[in-house]
Every structure is written in structure tokens, then in C-alpha cells.
Amino acid sequence: MTYAEIKTGTKSVLKVTKDVVNGNTFGQIRLWTTDRVTGDLVPTKKGVAFRLGTIPQIAKALAELQADVGEGGGEA
């Protein structure tokens, strides 16, 4: 299930998803890019998979990062 698709460039998207592989459920934050041949979005190796139990810690860290850089997003 995809929870967010955040455009990061003209041909790339950051996706936040929940996935099940071999009976194991986990979350992912991964960069997807447009395939040159098919034009479809395909996942890259750039990203992270994590246990669902770590979501509160990740959310807290992201909230602290946002507070540190401000609502405008900080540096590019």
C-alpha cells in the first residue's frame, strides 16, 4: 500500500509504502525513477526498509528535523 508519493525531480518520486515479502510486513521509504524504455516508475536501491514497530521513533526524528529546519524546509 502506498501512503505518499513525493515528487523529487522531473523523473523521480519518493514513495512511502507498506509491503509484504515472504510473509514479513515492513515499511519502506524509497526513491522510484522513470524507466527510460517503458516510462514506468521502478524502484531504485536508494531507500530504506524498516520494521513497522519503529514508525514512532522515525516519526519523532522527522518531526524534530522539521522543527530544526522550520516549516520552509531549510536548505535545498
N, C-alpha and C positions, 0 to 999 in steps of 0.2 A: 504494500500500500504506500502510495506517495503522499507525503504530508505537505511538502513545499517544493517548488521549482523556482530557483532564484537565478535570473539571467546574469551571467558574469562576463559575457562578451557577445560578439555577433554570432558565434558558433558554439557557445558553451553554456551549460546550465549546472548549477549546484542543486542536487536533489537530496532531500531528507526523506528516508524511506524506512519501512519495517519489512523485513524479508524473512522467509523460512527456507533454510537449506539443510537437507538431511535431517529434518525434524527439529532443528535448532532455530529459534526465533531470535533475531537481533536487529538493531537499528544500524543505519548507515547514513553518513554524510559523504557524498561522493560527487566528483566532477564528471559530467557527461559532455560529450562533444559530438558534433555532427560528422557522420561518416562521409568522406569525400565521394564515395561511389554511390551509396544508396540514399544519402541525405537523411538517414535515420539517426536519432540520438543513440549513442552507445556509451557504456560506462568506461571510464579510464581507471588506471591503477591509483590515481590521485584521490585519496579519500580515506575514511576510517570506518570500520565496523566496530560496534560496541554492544555489550550486554544491556538489555533493557533496564536492569536494576541500577545502572549507572546514570540514567537520564537525569535524576535530580541533581547530581553533582555536576554534570555537564551544563545543565540549565543555569545553575548557580554561577558557575565560572563564566558563562556567556553574559549573564546579567551584570556581573562585576566588570567584565571587559567593556560592556556597553556604557556603564556608569563612568568608567575611567576615560573613555574616548568621547563621551557625550552623545546626544541624540543624532548629531550630524554625521556620525560615522568616523570622524577623525581623519587620519592620513589616508591618501589613496594608495 
